[in-house]
Amino acid sequence: MLQMYQFDDLQRACQVLFGQDLVIDQQFLLGLDNAHLKQAYRKQALATHPDRFAGRGDAVQARNAHLFRQVNEAYQKLSRHLAVRSDRYRNHAIFAGPDLRPPRKKRETVWSPPGSKAGESSIYSPEKVPRWPLRTGEYLYFSGVVNWKTLISALVWQRRQREALGEIARRWGWLSEAEVLSLLRERKRGERLGEILLRRGLVNDFQLGMLLRHQEKNQRPLGRYFVEHNLFSELKLIRYLEDLKRHNSKWDQHPQ
């Protein structure tokens, strides 16, 4: 029987192969496949192989021999994880049988207040908070705490706080500073850097997903905007976040 690993073990293994700066979450593990795992393994194995450090001194050789063992152990661990995941999917497909449940209706998120005109900053009715899990901005808006115009300002502020995608790629060693500047100069109107990276073949879909997840995970929390702009206090923010947690816990377990 294939061994199963805890999330912390898989997280450490991913950081050995993909880098310490990378944000490793469940979404990353779901997107991981054998092709990308082997690609990362070959890169790290080549960089730490003992033959590269022959004649460099005992301390250097011992250190890199240890790193090489870590790389191999991480690869074996993640390979087993992917094998377990593959077995689970295959067994589910064999034994689960056809899904006879009626199709669920597609749920549409209502963002503009009913009856309001574009750009109008009216408050949404608190009695109509959607009965499904929400994000911070959605909950504050639907609860009537902030209006539509304020929410848009907060989202724009949060986006501007993000670390630039090119800077992350440069820091991870995927691009040089000169390459980032060159790509930004050739960018067409409305085109995003990630689209250029894919078009030029500088990253694949999986690597772009890694960059975007890291960018989003490290952005400033949306709630900070409302506190820093004196829209409500720190204590109220904590209370709203606790309310949001209870709301999401309730409707995540009991979806409509």
Stockholm file with secondary structure:
# STOCKHOLM 1.0

chainA/1-256         MLQMYQFDDLQRACQVLFGQDLVIDQQFLLGLDNAHLKQAYRKQALATHPDRFAGRGDAVQARNAHLFRQVNEAYQKLSRHLAVRSDRYRNHAIFAGPDLRPPRKKRETVWSPPGSKAGESSIYSPEKVPRWPLRTGEYLYFSGVVNWKTLISALVWQRRQREALGEIARRWGWLSEAEVLSLLRERKRGERLGEILLRRGLVNDFQLGMLLRHQEKNQRPLGRYFVEHNLFSELKLIRYLEDLKRHNSKWDQHPQ
#=GR chainA/1-256 SS CCCCCCHHHHHHHHHHHHCTTSCCCHHHHHHCCHHHHHHHHHHHHHHHCGGGGTTSCHHHHHHHHHHHHHHHHHHHHHHHHHHHHHHHHHHHHHHSCCCCSCCCCCCCCCCSCTTCCTTCCCCCCGGGCCSSCCCHHHHHHHTTSSCHHHHHHHHHHHHHHSCCHHHHHHHTTSSCHHHHHHHHHHCCTTCCHHHHHHHTTSSCHHHHHHHHHHHHHTSCCTHHHHHHTTSSCHHHHHHHHHHHHHHHHHHHHSCC
#=GC SS_cons         CCCCCCHHHHHHHHHHHHCTTSCCCHHHHHHCCHHHHHHHHHHHHHHHCGGGGTTSCHHHHHHHHHHHHHHHHHHHHHHHHHHHHHHHHHHHHHHSCCCCSCCCCCCCCCCSCTTCCTTCCCCCCGGGCCSSCCCHHHHHHHTTSSCHHHHHHHHHHHHHHSCCHHHHHHHTTSSCHHHHHHHHHHCCTTCCHHHHHHHTTSSCHHHHHHHHHHHHHTSCCTHHHHHHTTSSCHHHHHHHHHHHHHHHHHHHHSCC
//
